[in-house]
Amino acid sequence: MKKIIALAILIVCSTLGKSQGIVYTLLPGSTITPVSGSTPAGPTESLTGTFEWFPLYMMFTNLSLDFSSVSYHLTLATNGLNSGGGINSSEVYFAADVNISGLSLTNGVMDGFVAGSYIGPMTAPTFLTFPDLRISPESGGAFVAQLTLFAQQVPEPSSAPLLLYSAVSYLAFFALRRNGSKA
């Protein structure tokens, strides 16, 4: 019985620390362009970074967002208004309140000007494409940036090596203890 309890504890402990959401990393081709309304106001720059979504029924809520280019940096605002996005059988939507450096705004709303697309299951898409996200002031007004995002889900690390190591360590401990008690 003690061995079963110990094995159960090992399994539970090996899953601790895993991400609560789905982490995505931006792929090459992701860009940001400063705009004034619809008119480009500067050069297009490559964008790198990650974001994390927590899945809900046909929706996602934002847990984190961190995008960077040579001139711009966007992070998830902590004002509690981060809806995330919605998904249906053929389209996906993305929205976030963001803190911004490098643009004329310090806070704004990033949302989809047109729907994006995805590959994979609706509950955890593997690839996401957002061809036209825009950033505007929170109170409305002219767009200040246009983003194109290509993102891939970051796979969760496997627990198998930790489980194997834990099981071998557990068995070795009891084997040594048993051999030591016979001496």
N, C-alpha and C positions, 0 to 999 in steps of 0.2 A: 504494500500500500504506500509506504514511504517513497519507493522508487517512482510510482505513478504520479504522486504529488510533486516530486522533484522535477520530473519530466514536464509536467503541466506548467510549472513555474518557469522552466527554461523556455518553453514555447511562448508564453505570455511575454517574458522579458525580451525575447528576440524581436518582438513586434513593436516594442516601445521606441519612441523617437522617430517613427516613420511620419512622413508628411500627412497632414490631415486633408489636403486638397490635391489637385492635379497641377503639377508644375509644367510649364511650357517654356521653351527657350526659342528666341527669335532666330530665324534662319537667314542666310545670305539673301539679299534682295529686299529685306525690310529697310524702309527708308523714312525719313522725316524731311519735309520741305516747309520752310516758313512761308506763310501766305498773308496777304491783306485782302480779306474777303475770299475771292476766288483767284486772285492774281498772285503768282509766285513773287516772293519778296526777298529771296535769297537762294543759294544753291541747295540742291537735294543732297542729303548726307546719309550714309549707311547707319543703320540703327542696330544696336545689340542689346541684349538683356533677357530678362525672364519675367513671367507673371504666374500667379497661382490662383486657380479657381477652385471653389468648393462646390461640388455638384448638388443641386436640388432638383426637384422634378421639373424637367424642361427649362431649367434656369441654372445660372451659376452666380455665385457671389464672389467678389474679389477679396483675396486674402493678402496678396502682395503684388507689386508692380515696380519694376526698376529698369528703365530704358535709358540708353546713353548713345550719343553720337559725339563727334568732335566738338560741337558747339552747344549741344542741348542735353539736359538730363531731366527725366520725368520719374516721379515716384508716386505711389498711391497716397492720396490725401487721407488724413485720419479723421475726417469730419463725420463719418458714419453714413454717408450717402452713397456708398459704392455698390450699386445694384449688380454689376457684373455683366450679365448677358442672358440672352434667351436662345433657345435652339428648337428647331422643328425638324421635320423629315428631310429638308433640303437646304435650310439656311441657318446661319448662326449670327448673333448680334453681340456687340461688345460695347460696354459703356463703363466709364470710370471717372471719378473726380481725381484730378492729378495736381501735384505740386510740380512746378516747372522752373527750371533755370535756363537762361539763354534766350528766352522769348520775351515779348513785351508784357506778358502776364506772369504772375507768380503762382496763380491757381487757375484751373480751368476744368472744363468738362470735355472728355474725349469720348466721342461716340461715333457710331457708324452712319456715314452718309448714304451708303448702300449696304445691303446685307452681305455677309461673308459666306464662305462655304467651308465644309469640313469633310474629312475622311475618317471613318471609324464609327464606333457606336455613339449614339446620341448622349449617353451618360458619361462618356469619357473619350471625346474625339482624339485621334492620334495626330492629325495634322489640321491646322486652321489657316485660313486665308482671309484677310481683311483688306480688300483692294482700296478702300477709301474711308479711313477714319479721319475725323476732323477734331480740332481743339478750338473751343470757343470760350468766352468768359462765362462764369457761372450764372451771371444775370442775363445772359443772352448778348447778342451782338455779332460783329464780324469774326469770321474764323481767323486764327492766327497761325495754324499749322495744319498740314495734311500728312497723314501717315499711311504707309502701306506695310502690312505685317504678314509675314509667313512664319508660322510657329509649329514646333514639333513637341509632342509630349515627352518629358524626361522620364524614363522608366524608373520605378522604385527599385532600390537595391534589393537583391535577393536575401532572404533570411537563411537560405540553405547552408552557406558556409558557417554562419554563427551557430546554427542548430547542430551541425556536425561536430564542430569544435566543442560545444557545450556538452554534447552527449559523450564524446570520447573522454573529455576531462572528468566528467561525472563517473564514468565506468572505471577510468584509471584510478581515481581517488578511492573508490570502494575496493578495487582490486588490491591496491597498496595497503589499505587499511586491514583487509582480510588477511593478506600475507603477513603483515606486521603483527597481527593478533595471534597467529599460529606459532610464531617464533618464541 
